[in-house]
């Protein structure tokens, strides 16, 4: 009679998925912080340009 000893790796895979989610969230946060000012300035510039050529209160 053979007894198979298998390791229970469910906890390990849960930790791996958790690390993967953390890494993806960290990348998203870095991109938002890195590009946040650029997007804000671009939006402000385009809004100013449109406001100068459109009716008051357009943006």
Backbone as CSV, one residue per row, in Angstrom:
resi,resn,N_x,N_y,N_z,CA_x,CA_y,CA_z,C_x,C_y,C_z
1,UNK,0.845,-1.164,0.000,0.000,0.000,0.000,0.901,1.240,0.000
2,UNK,0.714,2.057,-1.021,1.510,3.282,-1.128,0.730,4.461,-0.569
3,UNK,1.431,5.252,0.177,0.827,6.469,0.708,1.514,7.644,0.028
4,UNK,0.723,8.440,-0.604,1.256,9.602,-1.313,1.271,10.802,-0.373
5,UNK,2.435,11.381,-0.241,2.565,12.575,0.594,2.669,13.790,-0.318
6,UNK,1.588,14.488,-0.430,1.576,15.707,-1.248,1.585,16.904,-0.328
7,UNK,2.330,17.886,-0.734,2.345,19.126,0.037,1.104,19.930,-0.314
8,UNK,0.548,20.545,0.665,-0.592,21.420,0.427,-0.044,22.789,0.036
9,UNK,-0.167,23.132,-1.231,0.414,24.371,-1.749,-0.624,25.458,-1.983
10,UNK,-1.801,25.283,-1.424,-2.831,26.303,-1.629,-2.434,27.628,-1.001
11,UNK,-1.827,27.602,0.141,-1.392,28.833,0.799,-0.301,29.537,0.024
12,UNK,0.600,28.750,-0.564,1.689,29.332,-1.347,1.149,30.034,-2.584
13,UNK,0.185,29.422,-3.245,-0.359,30.068,-4.444,-1.144,31.328,-4.075
14,UNK,-1.788,31.332,-2.923,-2.506,32.533,-2.485,-1.523,33.669,-2.223
15,UNK,-0.385,33.348,-1.639,0.638,34.366,-1.396,1.178,34.885,-2.715
16,UNK,1.392,34.004,-3.671,1.889,34.429,-4.984,0.897,35.358,-5.673
17,UNK,-0.380,35.031,-5.602,-1.389,35.915,-6.194,-1.428,37.257,-5.467
18,UNK,-1.276,37.233,-4.174,-1.243,38.479,-3.411,-0.070,39.356,-3.803
19,UNK,1.101,38.747,-3.980,2.273,39.508,-4.419,2.081,40.065,-5.818
20,UNK,1.444,39.292,-6.678,1.177,39.755,-8.040,0.233,40.955,-8.029
21,UNK,-0.813,40.889,-7.237,-1.756,42.011,-7.130,-1.055,43.241,-6.559
22,UNK,-0.205,43.041,-5.552,0.543,44.149,-4.966,1.469,44.787,-5.993
23,UNK,2.152,43.968,-6.790,3.073,44.499,-7.800,2.321,45.304,-8.853
24,UNK,1.176,44.809,-9.294,0.380,45.528,-10.292,-0.116,46.852,-9.712
25,UNK,-0.577,46.835,-8.469,-1.044,48.070,-7.824,0.094,49.074,-7.672
26,UNK,1.287,48.594,-7.358,2.436,49.490,-7.215,2.796,50.136,-8.543
27,UNK,2.744,49.367,-9.624,3.042,49.919,-10.950,1.999,50.964,-11.329
28,UNK,0.739,50.677,-11.078,-0.325,51.638,-11.390,-0.127,52.923,-10.585
29,UNK,0.197,52.796,-9.305,0.415,53.982,-8.470,1.595,54.801,-8.979
30,UNK,2.676,54.143,-9.366,3.837,54.862,-9.890,3.504,55.599,-11.184
31,UNK,2.744,54.964,-12.059,2.366,55.604,-13.321,1.477,56.810,-13.055
32,UNK,0.533,56.671,-12.140,-0.364,57.790,-11.825,0.421,58.964,-11.241
33,UNK,1.344,58.680,-10.320,2.143,59.761,-9.740,3.082,60.380,-10.766
34,UNK,3.632,59.563,-11.653,4.574,60.076,-12.650,3.871,60.902,-13.718
35,UNK,2.698,60.471,-14.153,2.008,61.149,-15.250,0.907,62.091,-14.784
36,UNK,0.626,62.121,-13.507,-0.468,62.949,-12.996,-0.305,64.418,-13.306
37,UNK,0.878,64.970,-13.060,1.106,66.391,-13.319,1.072,66.700,-14.806
38,UNK,1.600,65.806,-15.616,1.608,66.027,-17.065,0.182,66.085,-17.593
39,UNK,-0.644,65.162,-17.165,-2.037,65.140,-17.613,-2.778,66.371,-17.103
40,UNK,-2.539,66.755,-15.870,-3.195,67.930,-15.300,-2.810,69.199,-16.053
41,UNK,-1.522,69.356,-16.354,-1.068,70.538,-17.093,-1.631,70.557,-18.510
42,UNK,-1.669,69.406,-19.157,-2.220,69.332,-20.511,-3.698,69.696,-20.504
43,UNK,-4.432,69.187,-19.521,-5.848,69.508,-19.417,-6.045,70.999,-19.166
44,UNK,-5.254,71.575,-18.289,-5.372,73.007,-17.989,-5.052,73.859,-19.211
45,UNK,-4.005,73.485,-19.949,-3.645,74.230,-21.157,-4.747,74.161,-22.203
46,UNK,-5.286,72.961,-22.416,-6.344,72.832,-23.422,-7.608,73.548,-22.972
47,UNK,-7.897,73.509,-21.690,-9.067,74.211,-21.169,-8.903,75.718,-21.325
48,UNK,-7.708,76.227,-21.059,-7.451,77.662,-21.215,-7.587,78.084,-22.668
49,UNK,-7.086,77.259,-23.569,-7.186,77.566,-24.995,-8.638,77.583,-25.443
50,UNK,-9.394,76.596,-25.010,-10.808,76.547,-25.382,-11.587,77.692,-24.744
51,UNK,-11.262,78.027,-23.515,-11.983,79.093,-22.821,-11.734,80.447,-23.469
52,UNK,-10.548,80.640,-24.000,-10.258,81.924,-24.633,-10.984,82.072,-25.967
53,UNK,-11.366,80.962,-26.574,-12.039,81.018,-27.872,-13.528,80.725,-27.779
54,UNK,-13.989,80.294,-26.625,-15.396,79.941,-26.455,-16.053,80.932,-25.500
55,UNK,-17.279,80.646,-25.182,-18.014,81.518,-24.265,-17.449,81.385,-22.847
56,UNK,-17.643,82.388,-22.019,-17.135,82.331,-20.638,-17.734,81.149,-19.870
57,UNK,-16.928,80.523,-19.055,-17.394,79.394,-18.251,-17.469,78.094,-19.011
58,UNK,-16.750,77.984,-20.125,-16.817,76.762,-20.926,-16.161,75.585,-20.221
59,UNK,-15.135,75.841,-19.437,-14.446,74.733,-18.755,-14.908,74.702,-17.345
